[in-house]
Amino acid sequence: MKIEIGPNEAGQRLDKFLRKLLKDVPLSAIFKALRKKDIRVNGKKQNEKYFLEEGDIVEIKYIQSKKEDKSNKFMKVDSKRMKICFEDDNLVVVEKWPGILVHSDSSDGKEATLTDYTLSYLDAKGAYVPENELTFTPAACNRLDRNTSGMVIFGKTFEGLKCINEAIREDEIKKYYYALVKGKIRDARYEGYILKNSENNLSKIYDKEVEGSKKIITEVKTVETNGAYSLLEINLITGRSHQIRAHLAHLGNPIIGDNKYGDKKLNSFFENKYGLSYQYLYAYKLNFREIKGKLNYLRNKTVAVALPPLFKKIKQDVFKFSLK
């Protein structure tokens, strides 16, 4: 079998590429084939740490993998409802709505995810053709909780995915959220320690470090307040699961609509009046700072979107009158 390396395979280490290509072949058999020169690159033996380049020819002898049905790599859905916040050749920023997961959390795959919607969107416009890809699948670079809404970045190409993931790891992409909370809070950078209980999927915040906890930093800025409620802009300095929700609740300012960490009486009021059954937390802005590699054209770019209609309506009503 001979394979020509395309743009979405270039840049990968040879062993990682082979592991994705030959999914059902034991790793020991792949390394043995490399040692015996049964796998060659451009006709020569290569070290497993070799980084593939576009145009390389990978030749594989005596090893076969079961043919994968690439048409079933994702659940095809009607993607017309999707809101595209930004898109270019390397990435697409989509709006996640409440109630949908970014990735599947079960093996049955019966519930469509935001990834399924995004892949269906890219497939429909011809930007992703599963049958033409050897190992690459567009994927999400960040995630949001099931009932949190807002922007999620997907890498459309291997280079796009790699550059965005690297920028997120190096804190070069800042993510900002709007949150409607109970009461008032001083603008500040708040620190603490978070410990997640995997059994009940709840996180607890501590002022001092405890065993198994991780440090968190949440920057809070008040956009509007009337004393009873405040609309906050949240800048995540660290990005732990449930960080914003649990941290604000710990500080005495739970997010409206948050069924895990919120105020039950307030949540009930907003659900009865507005049908709000999820937290008023929206990832509304992305700031790309120093982006390296082929995506350096995104340097200092900001992508921002307006609040959804329901959040906008609640905001208008809540701050219509001063409660000071």
One Martini backbone bead per residue (centre of mass of N, CA, C, O) as a GRO file, in nm:
protein
  324
    1MET     BB    1   0.095   0.038   0.025
    2LYS     BB    2   0.035   0.370  -0.101
    3ILE     BB    3   0.099   0.704   0.041
    4GLU     BB    4   0.004   1.036   0.010
    5ILE     BB    5   0.085   1.326   0.163
    6GLY     BB    6  -0.112   1.562   0.293
    7PRO     BB    7  -0.202   1.847   0.464
    8ASN     BB    8  -0.357   1.664   0.702
    9GLU     BB    9  -0.071   1.491   0.759
   10ALA     BB   10   0.116   1.699   0.784
   11GLY     BB   11   0.324   1.712   1.087
   12GLN     BB   12   0.329   1.424   1.163
   13ARG     BB   13   0.412   1.161   1.321
   14LEU     BB   14   0.462   0.854   1.207
   15ASP     BB   15   0.345   0.684   1.446
   16LYS     BB   16   0.075   0.844   1.472
   17PHE     BB   17  -0.025   0.797   1.189
   18LEU     BB   18  -0.025   0.482   1.199
   19ARG     BB   19  -0.222   0.450   1.439
   20LYS     BB   20  -0.463   0.583   1.282
   21LEU     BB   21  -0.456   0.406   1.023
   22LEU     BB   22  -0.389   0.132   1.215
   23LYS     BB   23  -0.605   0.066   1.452
   24ASP     BB   24  -0.599  -0.279   1.454
   25VAL     BB   25  -0.292  -0.257   1.497
   26PRO     BB   26  -0.040  -0.333   1.672
   27LEU     BB   27   0.219  -0.152   1.788
   28SER     BB   28   0.437  -0.374   1.768
   29ALA     BB   29   0.394  -0.422   1.458
   30ILE     BB   30   0.475  -0.139   1.364
   31PHE     BB   31   0.766  -0.135   1.483
   32LYS     BB   32   0.862  -0.386   1.335
   33ALA     BB   33   0.819  -0.274   1.046
   34LEU     BB   34   1.020  -0.041   1.079
   35ARG     BB   35   1.274  -0.216   1.139
   36LYS     BB   36   1.223  -0.405   0.862
   37LYS     BB   37   1.126  -0.205   0.623
   38ASP     BB   38   0.797  -0.226   0.575
   39ILE     BB   39   0.828   0.081   0.640
   40ARG     BB   40   0.832   0.363   0.420
   41VAL     BB   41   0.997   0.676   0.319
   42ASN     BB   42   1.081   0.737   0.014
   43GLY     BB   43   1.227   0.435   0.022
   44LYS     BB   44   1.295   0.471   0.334
   45LYS     BB   45   1.406   0.447   0.635
   46GLN     BB   46   1.229   0.543   0.942
   47ASN     BB   47   1.176   0.709   1.207
   48GLU     BB   48   0.908   0.741   1.426
   49LYS     BB   49   0.987   1.069   1.465
   50TYR     BB   50   0.908   1.147   1.198
   51PHE     BB   51   0.811   1.422   1.002
   52LEU     BB   52   0.574   1.478   0.794
   53GLU     BB   53   0.540   1.559   0.446
   54GLU     BB   54   0.431   1.698   0.183
   55GLY     BB   55   0.455   1.423  -0.059
   56ASP     BB   56   0.499   1.188   0.086
   57ILE     BB   57   0.584   0.834   0.070
   58VAL     BB   58   0.399   0.569   0.206
   59GLU     BB   59   0.512   0.233   0.264
   60ILE     BB   60   0.314  -0.074   0.305
   61LYS     BB   61   0.398  -0.399   0.426
   62TYR     BB   62   0.207  -0.681   0.540
   63ILE     BB   63  -0.013  -0.464   0.630
   64GLN     BB   64  -0.354  -0.477   0.754
   65SER     BB   65  -0.659  -0.301   0.759
   66LYS     BB   66  -0.959  -0.249   0.829
   67LYS     BB   67  -1.211  -0.123   0.662
   68GLU     BB   68  -1.339   0.195   0.685
   69ASP     BB   69  -1.645   0.360   0.743
   70LYS     BB   70  -1.645   0.700   0.678
   71SER     BB   71  -1.959   0.768   0.673
   72ASN     BB   72  -1.965   0.690   1.010
   73LYS     BB   73  -1.804   0.925   1.178
   74PHE     BB   74  -2.095   1.063   1.183
   75MET     BB   75  -2.386   1.234   1.252
   76LYS     BB   76  -2.627   1.314   1.035
   77VAL     BB   77  -2.747   1.651   1.011
   78ASP     BB   78  -2.928   1.940   1.036
   79SER     BB   79  -2.735   2.252   0.994
   80LYS     BB   80  -2.920   2.517   0.956
   81ARG     BB   81  -2.928   2.621   1.269
   82MET     BB   82  -2.656   2.726   1.251
   83LYS     BB   83  -2.414   2.948   1.389
   84ILE     BB   84  -2.180   3.154   1.227
   85CYS     BB   85  -1.916   3.356   1.352
   86PHE     BB   86  -1.660   3.215   1.203
   87GLU     BB   87  -1.461   3.183   0.885
   88ASP     BB   88  -1.214   2.973   0.733
   89ASP     BB   89  -0.988   2.744   0.610
   90ASN     BB   90  -0.904   2.646   0.929
   91LEU     BB   91  -1.174   2.764   1.068
   92VAL     BB   92  -1.462   2.737   1.301
   93VAL     BB   93  -1.715   2.940   1.454
   94VAL     BB   94  -1.959   2.832   1.682
   95GLU     BB   95  -2.284   2.805   1.814
   96LYS     BB   96  -2.382   2.708   2.120
   97TRP     BB   97  -2.643   2.541   2.265
   98PRO     BB   98  -2.848   2.444   2.490
   99GLY     BB   99  -2.827   2.078   2.557
  100ILE     BB  100  -2.548   2.038   2.414
  101LEU     BB  101  -2.282   1.857   2.320
  102VAL     BB  102  -1.969   1.857   2.195
  103HIS     BB  103  -1.930   1.569   2.303
  104SER     BB  104  -1.949   1.251   2.355
  105ASP     BB  105  -2.039   1.054   2.671
  106SER     BB  106  -2.094   0.800   2.483
  107SER     BB  107  -2.094   0.496   2.291
  108ASP     BB  108  -2.373   0.502   2.126
  109GLY     BB  109  -2.434   0.782   1.966
  110LYS     BB  110  -2.751   0.892   1.980
  111GLU     BB  111  -2.649   1.181   2.040
  112ALA     BB  112  -2.630   1.475   1.914
  113THR     BB  113  -2.366   1.690   1.846
  114LEU     BB  114  -2.177   1.958   1.771
  115THR     BB  115  -1.990   1.792   1.594
  116ASP     BB  116  -2.207   1.681   1.405
  117TYR     BB  117  -2.303   1.957   1.300
  118THR     BB  118  -2.028   2.056   1.191
  119LEU     BB  119  -1.968   1.816   0.998
  120SER     BB  120  -2.229   1.853   0.835
  121TYR     BB  121  -2.167   2.136   0.737
  122LEU     BB  122  -1.892   2.071   0.596
  123ASP     BB  123  -2.001   1.848   0.413
  124ALA     BB  124  -2.223   2.016   0.258
  125LYS     BB  125  -1.984   2.230   0.149
  126GLY     BB  126  -1.702   2.056   0.101
  127ALA     BB  127  -1.483   2.090   0.353
  128TYR     BB  128  -1.565   1.778   0.423
  129VAL     BB  129  -1.428   1.455   0.314
  130PRO     BB  130  -1.399   1.156   0.449
  131GLU     BB  131  -1.293   0.981   0.199
  132ASN     BB  132  -1.024   1.184   0.169
  133GLU     BB  133  -0.938   1.094   0.457
  134LEU     BB  134  -0.711   0.924   0.649
  135THR     BB  135  -0.698   1.076   0.971
  136PHE     BB  136  -0.873   1.333   0.950
  137THR     BB  137  -1.073   1.537   1.186
  138PRO     BB  138  -1.261   1.764   1.272
  139ALA     BB  139  -1.226   1.973   1.577
  140ALA     BB  140  -1.247   2.068   1.892
  141CYS     BB  141  -1.076   2.316   2.108
  142ASN     BB  142  -1.330   2.363   2.284
  143ARG     BB  143  -1.548   2.378   2.576
  144LEU     BB  144  -1.887   2.322   2.697
  145ASP     BB  145  -2.131   2.293   2.878
  146ARG     BB  146  -2.434   2.178   2.813
  147ASN     BB  147  -2.582   2.463   2.948
  148THR     BB  148  -2.377   2.620   2.778
  149SER     BB  149  -2.325   2.906   2.581
  150GLY     BB  150  -2.156   2.963   2.263
  151MET     BB  151  -1.830   2.963   2.162
  152VAL     BB  152  -1.677   2.733   1.920
  153ILE     BB  153  -1.380   2.580   1.816
  154PHE     BB  154  -1.284   2.460   1.485
  155GLY     BB  155  -1.077   2.247   1.316
  156LYS     BB  156  -1.044   2.197   0.961
  157THR     BB  157  -0.739   2.150   0.997
  158PHE     BB  158  -0.449   2.037   1.109
  159GLU     BB  159  -0.315   2.315   1.137
  160GLY     BB  160  -0.549   2.454   1.282
  161LEU     BB  161  -0.568   2.263   1.526
  162LYS     BB  162  -0.276   2.292   1.626
  163CYS     BB  163  -0.261   2.604   1.663
  164ILE     BB  164  -0.503   2.639   1.856
  165ASN     BB  165  -0.418   2.442   2.078
  166GLU     BB  166  -0.151   2.587   2.138
  167ALA     BB  167  -0.274   2.866   2.210
  168ILE     BB  168  -0.441   2.765   2.450
  169ARG     BB  169  -0.206   2.649   2.619
  170GLU     BB  170  -0.058   2.954   2.602
  171ASP     BB  171  -0.280   3.181   2.641
  172GLU     BB  172  -0.362   3.320   2.331
  173ILE     BB  173  -0.673   3.268   2.404
  174LYS     BB  174  -0.937   3.465   2.491
  175LYS     BB  175  -1.220   3.405   2.712
  176TYR     BB  176  -1.550   3.543   2.716
  177TYR     BB  177  -1.816   3.613   2.955
  178TYR     BB  178  -2.157   3.608   3.030
  179ALA     BB  179  -2.316   3.689   3.357
  180LEU     BB  180  -2.598   3.631   3.556
  181VAL     BB  181  -2.631   3.753   3.889
  182LYS     BB  182  -2.641   3.760   4.221
  183GLY     BB  183  -2.593   4.061   4.299
  184LYS     BB  184  -2.285   4.187   4.413
  185ILE     BB  185  -1.943   4.260   4.282
  186ARG     BB  186  -1.615   4.288   4.289
  187ASP     BB  187  -1.371   4.393   4.101
  188ALA     BB  188  -1.166   4.103   4.018
  189ARG     BB  189  -0.914   3.862   4.104
  190TYR     BB  190  -0.996   3.530   4.164
  191GLU     BB  191  -0.899   3.284   4.402
  192GLY     BB  192  -0.855   2.915   4.410
  193TYR     BB  193  -0.997   2.580   4.474
  194ILE     BB  194  -1.063   2.280   4.288
  195LEU     BB  195  -1.306   2.002   4.343
  196LYS     BB  196  -1.400   1.705   4.187
  197ASN     BB  197  -1.694   1.506   4.177
  198SER     BB  198  -1.749   1.229   3.979
  199GLU     BB  199  -2.018   1.111   4.092
  200ASN     BB  200  -2.190   1.412   4.088
  201ASN     BB  201  -2.062   1.648   3.917
  202LEU     BB  202  -1.917   1.827   4.147
  203SER     BB  203  -1.787   2.142   4.254
  204LYS     BB  204  -1.542   2.259   4.489
  205ILE     BB  205  -1.453   2.543   4.680
  206TYR     BB  206  -1.137   2.676   4.791
  207ASP     BB  207  -0.918   2.893   4.958
  208LYS     BB  208  -0.750   2.637   5.009
  209GLU     BB  209  -0.549   2.388   4.971
  210VAL     BB  210  -0.628   2.058   4.868
  211GLU     BB  211  -0.649   1.744   4.810
  212GLY     BB  212  -0.673   1.739   4.450
  213SER     BB  213  -0.655   2.025   4.385
  214LYS     BB  214  -0.706   2.325   4.179
  215LYS     BB  215  -0.612   2.608   4.053
  216ILE     BB  216  -0.792   2.925   4.037
  217ILE     BB  217  -0.883   3.193   3.793
  218THR     BB  218  -1.111   3.480   3.820
  219GLU     BB  219  -1.230   3.740   3.618
  220VAL     BB  220  -1.412   4.037   3.727
  221LYS     BB  221  -1.668   4.236   3.551
  222THR     BB  222  -1.885   4.499   3.557
  223VAL     BB  223  -2.149   4.600   3.342
  224GLU     BB  224  -2.417   4.559   3.531
  225THR     BB  225  -2.624   4.712   3.801
  226ASN     BB  226  -2.890   4.699   4.089
  227GLY     BB  227  -2.795   4.493   4.337
  228ALA     BB  228  -2.961   4.225   4.275
  229TYR     BB  229  -2.812   4.240   3.992
  230SER     BB  230  -2.550   4.108   3.762
  231LEU     BB  231  -2.350   4.185   3.485
  232LEU     BB  232  -2.086   3.984   3.371
  233GLU     BB  233  -1.739   3.971   3.299
  234ILE     BB  234  -1.552   3.682   3.206
  235ASN     BB  235  -1.212   3.583   3.276
  236LEU     BB  236  -1.030   3.306   3.196
  237ILE     BB  237  -0.734   3.197   3.331
  238THR     BB  238  -0.865   2.936   3.403
  239GLY     BB  239  -1.000   2.598   3.272
  240ARG     BB  240  -1.225   2.458   3.454
  241SER     BB  241  -1.459   2.259   3.545
  242HIS     BB  242  -1.712   2.471   3.657
  243GLN     BB  243  -1.569   2.733   3.749
  244ILE     BB  244  -1.765   2.973   3.724
  245ARG     BB  245  -2.008   2.856   3.877
  246ALA     BB  246  -1.867   2.772   4.147
  247HIS     BB  247  -1.719   3.039   4.213
  248LEU     BB  248  -1.962   3.233   4.226
  249ALA     BB  249  -2.112   3.077   4.444
  250HIS     BB  250  -1.884   3.100   4.659
  251LEU     BB  251  -1.903   3.431   4.646
  252GLY     BB  252  -2.238   3.482   4.637
  253ASN     BB  253  -2.289   3.465   4.290
  254PRO     BB  254  -2.505   3.313   4.140
  255ILE     BB  255  -2.626   3.183   3.860
  256ILE     BB  256  -2.877   3.221   3.663
  257GLY     BB  257  -3.020   2.892   3.619
  258ASP     BB  258  -2.841   2.719   3.805
  259ASN     BB  259  -2.898   2.381   3.901
  260LYS     BB  260  -2.627   2.324   4.075
  261TYR     BB  261  -2.532   2.640   4.204
  262GLY     BB  262  -2.792   2.780   4.256
  263ASP     BB  263  -3.090   2.958   4.314
  264LYS     BB  264  -3.392   2.813   4.342
  265LYS     BB  265  -3.590   3.053   4.359
  266LEU     BB  266  -3.478   3.215   4.120
  267ASN     BB  267  -3.498   2.995   3.909
  268SER     BB  268  -3.805   2.962   3.926
  269PHE     BB  269  -3.878   3.246   3.837
  270PHE     BB  270  -3.732   3.242   3.553
  271GLU     BB  271  -3.882   2.996   3.445
  272ASN     BB  272  -4.177   3.102   3.471
  273LYS     BB  273  -4.130   3.377   3.309
  274TYR     BB  274  -3.904   3.263   3.061
  275GLY     BB  275  -3.799   2.954   3.041
  276LEU     BB  276  -3.541   2.921   3.223
  277SER     BB  277  -3.331   2.603   3.224
  278TYR     BB  278  -3.055   2.766   3.231
  279GLN     BB  279  -2.769   2.921   3.230
  280TYR     BB  280  -2.649   3.260   3.243
  281LEU     BB  281  -2.412   3.164   3.007
  282TYR     BB  282  -2.183   3.338   2.771
  283ALA     BB  283  -1.971   3.290   2.498
  284TYR     BB  284  -1.884   3.603   2.333
  285LYS     BB  285  -1.550   3.608   2.334
  286LEU     BB  286  -1.254   3.631   2.115
  287ASN     BB  287  -0.889   3.653   2.167
  288PHE     BB  288  -0.635   3.678   1.944
  289ARG     BB  289  -0.305   3.682   1.972
  290GLU     BB  290  -0.044   3.480   1.963
  291ILE     BB  291  -0.013   3.327   1.650
  292LYS     BB  292   0.127   3.056   1.521
  293GLY     BB  293   0.221   3.003   1.216
  294LYS     BB  294  -0.030   2.982   0.967
  295LEU     BB  295  -0.220   3.163   1.190
  296ASN     BB  296  -0.090   3.465   1.218
  297TYR     BB  297  -0.335   3.633   1.090
  298LEU     BB  298  -0.496   3.631   1.384
  299ARG     BB  299  -0.359   3.851   1.510
  300ASN     BB  300  -0.564   4.045   1.720
  301LYS     BB  301  -0.826   3.900   1.693
  302THR     BB  302  -1.187   3.959   1.715
  303VAL     BB  303  -1.467   3.765   1.840
  304ALA     BB  304  -1.816   3.873   1.845
  305VAL     BB  305  -2.137   3.827   2.013
  306ALA     BB  306  -2.454   3.838   2.070
  307LEU     BB  307  -2.706   3.795   2.251
  308PRO     BB  308  -2.953   3.612   2.293
  309PRO     BB  309  -3.284   3.681   2.303
  310LEU     BB  310  -3.343   3.583   2.595
  311PHE     BB  311  -3.108   3.730   2.735
  312LYS     BB  312  -3.187   4.011   2.638
  313LYS     BB  313  -3.466   4.025   2.771
  314ILE     BB  314  -3.375   3.984   3.064
  315LYS     BB  315  -3.184   4.224   3.079
  316GLN     BB  316  -3.391   4.445   3.023
  317ASP     BB  317  -3.579   4.380   3.266
  318VAL     BB  318  -3.377   4.386   3.508
  319PHE     BB  319  -3.262   4.697   3.412
  320LYS     BB  320  -3.510   4.894   3.406
  321PHE     BB  321  -3.479   4.907   3.719
  322SER     BB  322  -3.380   5.041   4.009
  323LEU     BB  323  -3.279   4.873   4.334
  324LYS     BB  324  -3.123   5.087   4.528
   0.00000   0.00000   0.00000
